């Protein structure tokens, strides 16, 4: 079932395509014109006066004059494809005009004009905490992310992150292991798989009633400039952001800064001053972020903010350790605490390659192992929350 206004959705989608998915340009126009339809009826001079870049003004002029067949096809067939996508089961389009647009996200300075959702779209209304951090974390950092995400999910919070390798992937996996719900905010279309190593994790998020969300149209590839933009969505959806590990140049610090600007809580997990991946967290703590070492520290900060959700009950997690088939358990035990390549596991267990690869797939979807460069690493079981 769709939730957008079928009368206005095509205008939003046309504007989004003409502006090449520029949120800033869309907001320039929406400050001047009453609706996307009014903006599309304006001429190039009005767009220039609103602050829209010349390249995008030219696209408007070419489209209105019908002088560019390729652009015309994009606007006609592309918009029709976007609408058809949004009408498929489990997929939704939301615009700033929609009543279902996430209320926390609507409050930020630059809310995405459009959101494409795949999965359980109702999760945007539940209390969320974002976990972010390094793409190349230490073993301890990855374990911390898994445990903290599992504990917070077991407390009824939705875990939000960006599905990047490293801390993001560990946070999603830890949440799923605890039976919780998680939202992955992508720097590409929600039909794209990136990074490839997280393909099974991405599938598991959908299979377990989670959500993939993006401001980018389906089919949009993951480009470097997309990821800083998606950070404002991660923080904007959440009550607060926890940075688990981050170097000084980490994009996670951008998310933390945006969270502070949006009036959200910022927490940071401390680490050794000798560890490069701890420097970003130590910097955040010096600048005023709340230092935490346990999930209960975060939970103690949330009651005043949770009052904003007085009409919403968080999804109830089903916290249990998965019961594994013997063959899968054999592969898990063979891994030990080292990074193991699939070929090593095939030799160590004496099992057929297909059986080992199938077992690794099961273990990854259960949040018990994670794919890393060079093989697979075992993740810890979540600790009991104090």
ZAROFI-792014 format. One record per residue (C-alpha): y negated, z negated, x; residue in three letters. Coordinates in steps of 0.001 Angstrom, whole numbers. Layout:
REM ZAROFI-792014
y, z, x, lofi
Y, Z, X, ALA
...
END
This chain:
REM ZAROFI-792014
y, z, x, lofi
0, 0, 0, UNK
-3433, 925, 1359, UNK
-6382, -1435, 1252, UNK
-9233, 849, 2220, UNK
-11666, 2468, -195, UNK
-10162, 5959, -606, UNK
-13576, 7332, -1546, UNK
-15346, 6207, 1627, UNK
-12510, 6290, 4178, UNK
-12906, 10022, 4977, UNK
-16587, 9513, 5803, UNK
-15786, 6619, 8141, UNK
-13122, 8718, 9846, UNK
-15391, 11774, 10156, UNK
-18133, 9672, 11699, UNK
-15646, 8037, 14073, UNK
-14439, 11437, 15273, UNK
-17913, 12918, 15654, UNK
-18938, 9902, 17724, UNK
-15767, 10170, 19827, UNK
-14837, 6617, 18799, UNK
-18021, 5082, 20195, UNK
-18532, 1701, 18554, UNK
-22023, 1411, 20023, UNK
-23158, 4744, 18570, UNK
-21670, 3865, 15196, UNK
-23663, 643, 15093, UNK
-26843, 2483, 16093, UNK
-26391, 4695, 13034, UNK
-25321, 1922, 10671, UNK
-28511, 29, 11503, UNK
-30543, 3018, 10306, UNK
-28444, 4510, 7518, UNK
-26961, 2733, 4521, UNK
-23471, 4186, 4924, UNK
-21387, 6629, 6982, UNK
-21967, 9221, 4243, UNK
-25742, 8896, 4681, UNK
-25389, 9152, 8457, UNK
-23327, 12340, 8117, UNK
-26026, 13889, 5915, UNK
-28758, 13192, 8497, UNK
-29865, 15814, 11003, UNK
-29649, 15744, 14778, UNK
-33214, 14538, 15179, UNK
-32449, 11439, 13118, UNK
-29374, 10734, 15243, UNK
-31383, 11085, 18435, UNK
-34022, 8722, 17069, UNK
-31283, 6204, 16311, UNK
-30198, 6246, 19970, UNK
-27074, 8412, 19762, UNK
-26213, 10248, 22987, UNK
-27046, 14008, 23162, UNK
-23388, 15052, 23426, UNK
-22568, 13352, 20143, UNK
-25705, 14702, 18465, UNK
-24567, 18191, 19476, UNK
-21168, 17580, 17864, UNK
-22916, 16710, 14595, UNK
-25018, 19860, 14726, UNK
-22061, 22121, 15530, UNK
-19979, 20581, 12759, UNK
-22706, 20901, 10133, UNK
-23413, 24500, 11176, UNK
-19698, 25397, 11204, UNK
-20076, 27112, 14577, UNK
-17171, 25481, 16414, UNK
-13756, 26329, 14888, UNK
-11924, 23824, 17097, UNK
-14266, 21014, 16082, UNK
-13945, 22069, 12446, UNK
-10152, 21851, 12671, UNK
-10414, 18421, 14256, UNK
-12665, 17194, 11482, UNK
-10564, 18661, 8661, UNK
-6982, 18379, 9889, UNK
-7585, 15321, 12064, UNK
-9160, 13267, 9293, UNK
-6399, 14321, 6896, UNK
-3817, 13204, 9489, UNK
-5574, 9850, 9911, UNK
-5504, 9256, 6164, UNK
-1861, 10272, 5914, UNK
-1037, 7857, 8755, UNK
-2795, 4991, 6984, UNK
-854, 5641, 3782, UNK
2551, 5285, 5451, UNK
4532, 2079, 4964, UNK
3512, -757, 7266, UNK
291, 953, 8358, UNK
-3273, 220, 7299, UNK
-6813, 1344, 7929, UNK
-9657, -1132, 7595, UNK
-13378, -425, 7817, UNK
-16324, -2788, 8038, UNK
-16851, -2255, 4316, UNK
-13403, -3548, 3392, UNK
-12988, -7040, 1966, UNK
-9799, -7423, 4042, UNK
-11609, -6849, 7337, UNK
-10930, -9917, 9577, UNK
-13726, -12376, 8846, UNK
-13909, -13870, 12344, UNK
-14079, -10415, 13913, UNK
-16808, -9296, 11516, UNK
-19073, -12029, 12935, UNK
-19214, -10725, 16520, UNK
-22120, -8667, 17825, UNK
-20153, -5404, 18013, UNK
-17304, -5487, 15478, UNK
-15124, -2372, 15530, UNK
-16237, -82, 12702, UNK
-12598, 854, 12049, UNK
-9308, -929, 12661, UNK
-5876, 678, 12646, UNK
-3082, -1795, 11908, UNK
662, -1401, 12271, UNK
2858, -4239, 11079, UNK
1925, -7453, 9295, UNK
-1805, -6994, 8681, UNK
-2025, -10353, 6894, UNK
-1799, -12098, 10281, UNK
-5480, -11411, 10967, UNK
-6308, -14090, 8389, UNK
-4258, -16793, 10127, UNK
-5607, -19158, 12834, UNK
-5122, -17560, 16218, UNK
-5313, -18554, 19866, UNK
-5521, -15843, 22522, UNK
-3604, -16117, 25808, UNK
-4652, -13768, 28590, UNK
-4365, -13569, 32344, UNK
-3287, -11680, 35411, UNK
-1168, -8542, 35362, UNK
441, -9777, 38584, UNK
991, -13473, 37957, UNK
2993, -15904, 39999, UNK
6388, -17014, 38708, UNK
4824, -20340, 37722, UNK
1974, -18601, 35935, UNK
4359, -16482, 33906, UNK
6409, -19578, 33021, UNK
3266, -21450, 31963, UNK
2284, -18597, 29652, UNK
5729, -18500, 28044, UNK
5886, -22257, 27496, UNK
2327, -22671, 26225, UNK
2610, -19698, 23865, UNK
5907, -21043, 22508, UNK
4477, -24510, 21960, UNK
1308, -23249, 20284, UNK
3341, -20906, 18077, UNK
5612, -23814, 17136, UNK
2474, -25614, 15971, UNK
1792, -22813, 13493, UNK
-759, -20766, 15437, UNK
-638, -16998, 15756, UNK
-678, -15909, 19406, UNK
-2975, -12991, 20214, UNK
-2994, -11013, 23457, UNK
-3283, -7495, 24835, UNK
355, -6499, 25566, UNK
-496, -5868, 29224, UNK
2102, -6564, 31891, UNK
2115, -10079, 33320, UNK
585, -12982, 31406, UNK
-18, -10996, 28206, UNK
3624, -9939, 27978, UNK
4797, -13487, 28765, UNK
2576, -14889, 25988, UNK
3962, -12465, 23385, UNK
7532, -13129, 24543, UNK
7087, -16908, 24465, UNK
5692, -16748, 20949, UNK
8570, -14597, 19706, UNK
11111, -16901, 21314, UNK
9683, -19808, 19329, UNK
9997, -17791, 16120, UNK
6228, -17430, 15860, UNK
3978, -14517, 14951, UNK
1966, -12551, 17476, UNK
-785, -9920, 17440, UNK
-1058, -7309, 20197, UNK
-4496, -5695, 20529, UNK
-4088, -2329, 22229, UNK
-6330, -202, 24414, UNK
-4788, 2909, 22834, UNK
-3599, 4052, 19434, UNK
-1071, 1751, 17792, UNK
1509, 4546, 17967, UNK
1301, 4622, 21765, UNK
3604, 2669, 24086, UNK
1789, 1233, 27091, UNK
2792, 48, 29573, UNK
6242, 1613, 29313, UNK
7903, -1486, 30713, UNK
6807, -3378, 27571, UNK
8317, -854, 25149, UNK
11073, -3207, 23962, UNK
8629, -6082, 23657, UNK
6316, -3920, 21569, UNK
9221, -2981, 19315, UNK
10240, -6637, 19017, UNK
6727, -7597, 17881, UNK
7032, -5199, 14946, UNK
10644, -6148, 14193, UNK
9663, -9821, 13963, UNK
6800, -9353, 11522, UNK
4038, -9206, 14119, UNK
1071, -6843, 14332, UNK
-213, -4060, 16558, UNK
-3963, -3542, 16154, UNK
-6509, -1161, 17667, UNK
-9925, 330, 17017, UNK
-8636, 3628, 18445, UNK
-7131, 6311, 16230, UNK
-3385, 6948, 16344, UNK
-2653, 9377, 19144, UNK
-5408, 8014, 21393, UNK
-4019, 7606, 24944, UNK
-4566, 4467, 27050, UNK
-7668, 5163, 29146, UNK
-9237, 2732, 31651, UNK
-12484, 2443, 29696, UNK
-10613, 1329, 26572, UNK
-9346, -1968, 27931, UNK
-12675, -3787, 28444, UNK
-13547, -2770, 24859, UNK
-10374, -4232, 23398, UNK
-11135, -7599, 25063, UNK
-13918, -8351, 22566, UNK
-11393, -7874, 19759, UNK
-8878, -10275, 21324, UNK
-11528, -12982, 21597, UNK
-13220, -12090, 18311, UNK
-10049, -12567, 16285, UNK
-9296, -15944, 17849, UNK
-10455, -19542, 17617, UNK
-10375, -19653, 21396, UNK
-9091, -18003, 24553, UNK
-6770, -19583, 27112, UNK
-6824, -17998, 30579, UNK
-3574, -18848, 32355, UNK
-4028, -17104, 35717, UNK
-6760, -14744, 36833, UNK
-8293, -13443, 40045, UNK
-12071, -13374, 40410, UNK
-12228, -9687, 39403, UNK
-9790, -10026, 36511, UNK
-10524, -8469, 33141, UNK
-9443, -11802, 31666, UNK
-12768, -13251, 32801, UNK
-14478, -10604, 30676, UNK
-12478, -11811, 27682, UNK
-13441, -15402, 28464, UNK
-17130, -14500, 28783, UNK
-17037, -12627, 25487, UNK
-15314, -15586, 23832, UNK
-18097, -17908, 24996, UNK
-20743, -15476, 23724, UNK
-18942, -15307, 20379, UNK
-18924, -19095, 20039, UNK
-15187, -19435, 20658, UNK
-13462, -22077, 22747, UNK
-12567, -21163, 26335, UNK
-9720, -22972, 28084, UNK
-8447, -22442, 31612, UNK
-5306, -23574, 33363, UNK
-6144, -24900, 36856, UNK
-4262, -23866, 39973, UNK
-4314, -24153, 43730, UNK
-7548, -23215, 45477, UNK
-5357, -21390, 48012, UNK
-3945, -19051, 45354, UNK
-5975, -15889, 44672, UNK
-4725, -15749, 41070, UNK
-6153, -19226, 40433, UNK
-9680, -18434, 41565, UNK
-10767, -16978, 38232, UNK
-9578, -20034, 36290, UNK
-11249, -22409, 38751, UNK
-14472, -20418, 38378, UNK
-14278, -20695, 34583, UNK
-13780, -24458, 34816, UNK
-16795, -24794, 37112, UNK
-18838, -22814, 34595, UNK
-17887, -25015, 31661, UNK
-14490, -23893, 30368, UNK
-12240, -26719, 29228, UNK
-9480, -27482, 31715, UNK
-6074, -27814, 30086, UNK
-2587, -28454, 31410, UNK
-671, -28933, 28145, UNK
-657, -27351, 24719, UNK
-1721, -30629, 23101, UNK
-5049, -30395, 24949, UNK
-5726, -27132, 23117, UNK
-4496, -28460, 19791, UNK
-6818, -31475, 20074, UNK
-9814, -29109, 20313, UNK
-8885, -27107, 17224, UNK
-9111, -29377, 14128, UNK
-12861, -28817, 13552, UNK
-12409, -25053, 13843, UNK
-9268, -25035, 11735, UNK
-11434, -26253, 8871, UNK
-12664, -22674, 8630, UNK
-9161, -21760, 7517, UNK
-8873, -24382, 4783, UNK
-7480, -21813, 2354, UNK
-4964, -20382, 4790, UNK
-1581, -21749, 5786, UNK
-292, -20549, 9139, UNK
3074, -18801, 9168, UNK
5931, -21229, 9668, UNK
7836, -20534, 12883, UNK
11590, -20728, 13095, UNK
12064, -22445, 16423, UNK
15565, -22025, 17698, UNK
17358, -20826, 20803, UNK
19101, -17516, 20178, UNK
22905, -17586, 20124, UNK
23962, -14972, 22657, UNK
27128, -12922, 22788, UNK
29333, -13748, 25770, UNK
28605, -10458, 27555, UNK
24855, -11000, 27220, UNK
25197, -14602, 28379, UNK
27120, -13379, 31426, UNK
24239, -11149, 32501, UNK
21726, -13940, 31935, UNK
23725, -16379, 34065, UNK
24129, -13813, 36846, UNK
20364, -13394, 37145, UNK
19746, -16928, 38357, UNK
16064, -17452, 39127, UNK
15575, -14302, 41212, UNK
14192, -10883, 40406, UNK
17292, -8740, 39849, UNK
17600, -4963, 39607, UNK
19918, -3586, 36919, UNK
22118, -2051, 39621, UNK
22527, -5473, 41243, UNK
23538, -6998, 37919, UNK
26055, -4222, 37271, UNK
27697, -4946, 40624, UNK
27498, -8741, 40256, UNK
29005, -8885, 36776, UNK
31511, -6065, 37128, UNK
30411, -4812, 33700, UNK
29822, -1165, 32748, UNK
26264, 46, 33265, UNK
25775, 664, 29546, UNK
26852, -2888, 28728, UNK
24466, -4433, 31276, UNK
21538, -2302, 30141, UNK
22276, -3213, 26532, UNK
22416, -6896, 27468, UNK
19083, -6657, 29277, UNK
17558, -5075, 26192, UNK
18803, -7963, 24029, UNK
17571, -10571, 26529, UNK
14128, -8973, 26753, UNK
13751, -8835, 22985, UNK
14788, -12494, 22780, UNK
12060, -13384, 25274, UNK
14578, -14627, 27837, UNK
13874, -12054, 30558, UNK
10933, -9828, 31390, UNK
10809, -6449, 33099, UNK
8796, -6558, 36325, UNK
8329, -4104, 39196, UNK
11676, -4028, 40981, UNK
13864, -5313, 38171, UNK
14028, -8229, 35730, UNK
13072, -11892, 35939, UNK
14431, -14754, 33881, UNK
11901, -16668, 31786, UNK
12189, -20402, 31145, UNK
13127, -21891, 27805, UNK
10099, -23510, 26132, UNK
9687, -27224, 26734, UNK
9387, -29707, 23926, UNK
5744, -30362, 23159, UNK
4544, -33876, 24020, UNK
END
